[in-house]
Amino acid sequence: MIYPRYSSNIYAQIINNMSKADKIAKEISKKANVDVFQNTRKKEVVEARSLLSFILYKYEKMTLQEIGNLFKQKGRSGNHTTVLHSIKSFETHKKYNSRIQDWLLDITLKLKDLNNDAKREFIKHKVNFLKNKDVDKIAKQVDKMTQNK
C-alpha cells in the first residue's frame, strides 16, 4: 500500500487535535457521568457523544473522518456518517436536555486557544438564545466596529 506523504507539521497537527479531543471527551464524560466511547445507545451516552462530535466539528474544526477515527481508536463503532448524524441530532438533544447547553458553554469557555473561526461559531450559536433587545445592542456594536476599520 502506498501512503501519502505529509509534512511533519500535518502529523503534529493531527496528534494535537487528537490530544485536545481526548481532553474534551474526558471533560464531557466527567460532566455527563458517562463514558462517551461506550458502545451503547443509552440516551445519556448518545447525548454526550453528540455534544463531543458537535464541539470537535464546529469549534475544533476536525473533519467528520477525523472524529470517526477518534471513536474507532477508542473502540467505538461508527464512521463519518455516524458522526454526521450525531452532529445533526445535537440541536434536538439540547432542546430536551437543558444540561447539554450548560455543558457546551462551560467546555467551550475552557477552550483557551479557540481560533477565530471557532469563536465565530461560538458567537453564532449563542446569538440564537439572546432576547431581541440584546441582539439590537450587539448589531449596533458590530456596526460601529466594522465602520472603524
C-alpha positions in Angstrom: 0.0 0.0 0.0 1.3 3.5 -0.8 0.8 6.1 1.9 0.5 9.7 1.0 3.5 11.8 2.1 2.6 14.6 4.5 4.8 17.1 6.1 5.6 16.6 9.8 3.5 19.7 10.5 0.4 17.9 9.4 1.2 14.9 11.6 1.8 17.2 14.5 -1.5 18.9 13.9 -3.3 15.6 13.8 -1.7 14.4 17.0 -2.5 17.8 18.7 -6.2 17.5 17.5 -6.5 14.0 18.9 -4.9 15.1 22.2 -7.3 18.0 22.5 -10.2 15.8 21.5 -9.3 13.4 24.3 -9.3 16.2 26.8 -12.7 17.4 25.7 -14.0 13.9 25.8 -12.8 13.4 29.3 -14.4 16.7 30.4 -17.8 15.7 28.8 -17.6 12.2 30.3 -17.0 13.8 33.7 -19.9 16.3 33.4 -22.3 13.7 32.0 -21.1 10.9 34.3 -20.8 8.5 31.3 -18.1 7.1 29.0 -18.7 8.8 25.7 -16.9 6.0 24.0 -19.0 3.2 25.5 -20.7 1.1 22.8 -24.3 1.7 23.8 -27.4 3.6 22.6 -28.4 4.8 26.1 -29.8 8.3 25.9 -27.3 9.8 28.3 -24.3 8.4 26.3 -25.8 9.3 22.9 -26.4 12.9 24.1 -22.8 13.2 25.5 -21.4 11.7 22.3 -23.4 14.2 20.2 -22.0 17.1 22.3 -18.5 15.8 21.7 -19.0 15.4 18.0 -20.5 18.9 17.8 -17.7 20.6 19.7 -15.0 18.8 17.7 -16.6 19.6 14.4 -17.8 23.2 15.0 -15.2 24.5 17.3 -12.1 22.4 16.8 -12.7 22.1 13.0 -12.0 18.4 12.9 -13.3 16.6 9.8 -16.0 14.0 10.1 -13.4 11.4 9.2 -11.1 12.5 12.0 -13.8 12.4 14.6 -14.9 9.0 13.3 -11.3 7.8 13.6 -11.1 9.1 17.2 -14.2 7.0 18.1 -12.7 3.9 16.3 -9.5 4.4 18.2 -11.4 4.3 21.4 -13.2 1.1 20.5 -16.5 2.7 19.4 -18.0 1.5 16.1 -19.1 4.0 13.5 -17.8 6.2 10.7 -18.1 9.7 9.3 -21.9 9.2 8.6 -22.5 8.2 12.2 -20.6 11.4 13.3 -22.7 13.5 10.9 -25.9 12.1 12.3 -24.7 12.8 15.8 -23.9 16.4 14.9 -27.3 16.9 13.2 -29.1 15.5 16.2 -27.3 17.7 18.7 -29.8 20.5 18.5 -32.7 18.1 19.3 -30.8 16.6 22.3 -30.1 20.2 23.5 -33.7 21.1 23.2 -34.8 18.3 25.5 -31.9 18.3 27.9 -31.0 21.8 29.2 -27.8 20.5 30.9 -26.3 20.0 27.5 -26.4 23.7 26.8 -24.7 24.4 30.1 -22.0 21.8 29.4 -21.4 23.3 25.9 -20.9 26.7 27.4 -18.7 25.5 30.1 -16.5 23.4 27.9 -16.2 26.0 25.1 -15.2 28.7 27.6 -12.4 26.4 28.9 -11.0 26.0 25.4 -8.4 28.7 25.7 -7.0 28.6 22.3 -10.1 28.9 20.2 -9.2 30.1 16.7 -11.2 32.9 15.1 -13.4 30.5 13.2 -14.3 28.7 16.4 -15.0 32.0 18.1 -17.4 33.0 15.3 -19.2 29.6 15.6 -19.5 30.2 19.4 -21.0 33.6 18.8 -23.4 32.4 16.1 -24.5 29.6 18.4 -25.1 31.9 21.4 -26.9 34.6 19.4 -29.9 32.3 19.0 -30.5 32.5 22.7 -30.5 36.3 23.0 -33.5 38.5 23.5 -34.3 40.9 20.7 -33.2 44.0 22.6 -29.8 42.3 23.2 -29.5 41.4 19.5 -30.2 45.1 18.7 -27.4 46.2 21.0 -24.9 43.8 19.6 -25.9 44.7 16.0 -25.2 48.4 16.8 -21.8 47.5 18.4 -20.8 45.3 15.4 -21.8 48.1 13.0 -19.6 50.5 14.9 -16.7 48.1 14.9 -16.8 47.5 11.2 -17.1 51.2 10.4 -13.8 51.8 12.3 -11.8 49.6 10.0 
